[in-house]
Amino acid sequence: MSPETLELYSTDELIQEILRRTTFQGVIVHAKDQARSREWTGERVFSVRHNENLDAEQAGRLLGVVSQHITEGI
């Protein structure tokens, strides 16, 4: 897909496409209300989504590992 083609799809459509792929084994974290700018003021609510390749426990463990790496500065 070229960047010009990606512009034709909504964020939700792109997320659904990733989640449909059997090769995707991960977690998607995204702003619940689509962020329109890089500026972050106030509170922002996020959604976490994963496909059938991970169950809820596995997705939670993955997020824990990612969180640990982020706080360690890796």
SEFILO-407093 format. One record per residue: x negated, y negated, z of N, C-alpha, C, CB in turn; residue in one letter. Coordinates in steps of 0.05 Angstrom, whole numbers, plus 32768, in hexadecimal, padded with zeros to 4 digits. Glycine has a CB too. Example, Ala and Ser with C-alpha at 12.3 -4.5 7.8 and 13.67 -1.06 7.14 Angstrom:
residues 2
7EF88072809C7F0A805A809C7EF88042809C7F1E805980B5A/7EFF802D808E7EEF8015808F7EFE7FFF809D7EE6800C8072S/
***
This chain:
residues 74
7FEF801880008000800080007FEF7FE78000801380008018M/7FF67FD47FF07FE77FBB7FF07FF47FA880047FE77FAF7FD3S/7FE57F94800D7FF17F808020800A7F7380157FDC7F6B8026P/800B7F6F7FFB80237F627FEF803B7F757FF2801E7F5C7FD1E/80387F8F7FF0804D7FA27FF280577FA3800F80457FBE7FE9T/80447FA28022804B7FA4803F805D7F8C804780327FA38050L/805A7F76803A806A7F5E804180887F63803B80607F468032E/808E7F77802B80AA7F7C802480B97F8C803980AC7F8A8009L/80AB7F96804D80B77FA7806180B87F99807C80A87FC28063Y/80CD7F9F808B80CF7F9480A680BC7FA480B980EC7F9680B1S/80B67F9980D080A67FA680E380B27FC180EB80A27F9580FCT/80CC7FC180F080D97FDA80F780D77FEF80E180F77FD580FDD/80D97FE880C880D67FFB80B280BA800780B280DD7FEE8097E/80A67FF680B6808A800080B78085801380CE80777FE880B8L/8090800C80E5808D801D80FC809B803880F7809980108116I/80B3803880EC80C1805180E680B1806280D280DD804A80DBQ/80A5805580BF8094806480AC807D807280BA808A80528096E/8070806480CB8059807080DA8063808780EB804B805B80ECI/8079808480F980848099810B808D80B180FB809B808E811BL/809580AE80E2809E80C580D2808680D780C980AC80BB80B9R/806F80CC80C9805880DB80BF804E80F080D3804080C780B9R/804C810880CA8043811E80DC8026811B80E48047813880CET/8017810B80D57FFA810780DC7FF680F380F27FEB80FF80C3T/800B80E480F9800980CF810D800B80DC8129801E80B98109F/7FF780D981397FF880E281557FEF80CB81667FE680FC8159Q/800180BB816D7FFA80A4817D8013809681887FEA8090816DG/800F807E81918023806E819E802380538191801F806C81BDV/803A8048818C803D802D81818048801B8197804F802C8167I/803A8006819D80437FF281B080487FD881A0802F7FED81C8V/80607FCD81A280667FB5819380797FA381A380727FBC8178H/80787F89819C808A7F7681AA80A77F7D81A280837F5981A1A/80B87F7E81B780D47F8581B280E17F70819F80E37F8681CDK/80DD7F5781A580E67F42819380CD7F3B818280F17F2881A2D/80D07F3E816880B97F3A815780AB7F1F815C80C17F3B8139Q/80917F21816280817F098167807D7EFA814D80667F118175A/80837EE2814D80807ED1813580667EC1813580977EBF8132R/80587EC1814B803F7EB2814C802B7EC0815F80447E958156S/80137EB9815D7FFE7EC4816E7FFF7EB9818B7FE27EBF8163R/800B7EA2818E800D7E9581A880207EA681BA80187E7881A5E/80177EA981D380277EB981E6802E7EA781FD80177ED281EEW/80477E9F81FF804F7E8F821680657E9F8224805A7E73820DT/80657E9E823E80797EAB824E80757EC9824E80957EA48244G/808C7ED78251808B7EF4825280937F008237809E7EFE8268E/80867F178231808D7F25821880947F41821F80757F238203R/80A97F4C821280B27F67821880A87F79820180D17F69821BV/809E7F90820880937FA381F480A27FBD81F380757FA981FAF/80A27FC981DC80AD7FE481D880967FF781D280C27FE581C0S/8099800F81DB8085802481D78093803B81C88078802F81F1V/8088804381B18095805881A28080806D819A80A3804D8189R/8089808681988079809C818F808B80AF8180806A80AA81A7H/807F80C18170808F80D48161808E80EF816F808580D68144N/809881038161809A811E816D807F812C817080AC812F815CE/806A81208165804F812C81698045812A8185803B811F8156N/8050811881958049811481B18063811481C1803980FA81B6L/8063812281D8807A811F81EA8075810781FC807F813A81FBD/80898101820C808780E9821D806F80EA823080A080E5822DA/80698101823B80528104824D803880FF823F80538120825AE/8035810B8227801C81078218801980EA8210801D811981FFQ/802F80DD8207802D80C18200802580B08218804980B781F5A/803080B6822F802980A88248800B80AB824F803980B1825FG/800180C4824C7FE480C882517FD380B9823E7FDE80E78250R/7FDB80B982247FCC80AA82107FCB808C82177FD880AE81F4L/7FE28081821F7FE2806582277FD18060823F7FFF805C822CL/7FD0807382527FBF807082697FA2806F82627FC48087827CG/7F998080824F7F7E808182467F77806682387F7980998233V/7F89805D82277F84804482187F82802D822C7F9B803F8204V/7F94802C82407F94801782547F79801782637FAB801B8268S/7F6F802E826A7F56803082787F3F802582677F50804D8280Q/7F3F802C824E7F2A8022823C7F2B800482397F2C80308220H/7F437FF982377F467FDC82347F3C7FCE824D7F637FD5822FI/7F437FD882657F3B7FCA827D7F1D7FCD82827F4A7FD58295T/7F117FE182777EF47FE5827A7EE47FD582657EEC80028277E/7EF37FC882527EE67FB7823F7EDA7FC682277ED17FA8824CG/7EE47FDE82227EDA7FED820B7EEA7FE781F37EDA800C8211I/
***
